[in-house]
């Protein structure tokens, strides 16, 4: 069972993914930040968020640093991140990967899908456990620094 954490803009996409992954639960990211206990126990996690400019919403950064950073993620079996956007996700997926790696986890599936897309292809990749990471970019770290996006280890 997946816990699928999503932004308000992506409620529909997260719901369609959860419905296809029987027994999965969606949780609004702001709810998870306000009450980290609402996550409960999980061994499979999904993040569904929109691209904001060329990066990610502040709530995604806060969730990864402040909520996931407090969990023991050693038993995490699978994690995916899906950026809901038209066209290129720009730096969004790579930023999520970098932030996650600083708190002790890493998405094994990082893909972008359009808001109105059929989620069947994404769900098939999630089910198969296929490892797909966002393509690297030297500009990602510069983008993060220029926009004040700090990983957990950079805060202290």
Residue, then its C-alpha position, 0 to 999 in steps of 0.5 A: x500500500x502506498x501513501x501518496x502525498x500530494x499538493x492541492x493542485x494534484x488531488x485529482x491525479x493523486x486520486x486516480x493513481x491511488x485508485x489504480x494502486x489498490x489500497x493506497x491512500x492519498x494525503x494532502x501535503x499541507x495536512x502531512x506537514x501540519x500533522x506528521x503523525x497522519x502519515x502513520x506507518x508506510x513502506x511505499x511512498x509517492x509524491x505527486x506535485x506540480x512544477x512551480x516555475x522551474x522548481x517545486x512548491x515550497x510545501x514539497x521542500x518543507x515536507x521532505x525536509x521537515x517531515x520525511x527528515x524525521x522518519x526512519x526511512x531504512x525500511x522504505x521499499x519503494x518511492x516515486x515522485x511524479x511532477x504533474x505538468x505540461x511539457x518539461x518538468x525542468x528542475x523539479x524532479x531533480x530537486x526532489x531527488x536531491x532533497x530526498x537523498x539528504x534525508x536518507x531516501x531516493x525516489x526510484x521512479x521520477x517522471x512527469x505526466x500532463x494533468x489530464x493524462x491517463x495514469x495507466x502508464x505511470x501506474x504500470x511503472x510504479x507496480x513494476x518497481x522500475x527504476x527511472x530517475x530524472x536526468x541530471x543537470x549541472x544547473x539544478x544545484x545552481x537553481x536551488x541555491x539561486x532560489x533559496x531551496x535548502x536541503x536539510x543538511x544545509x539548514x544547520 
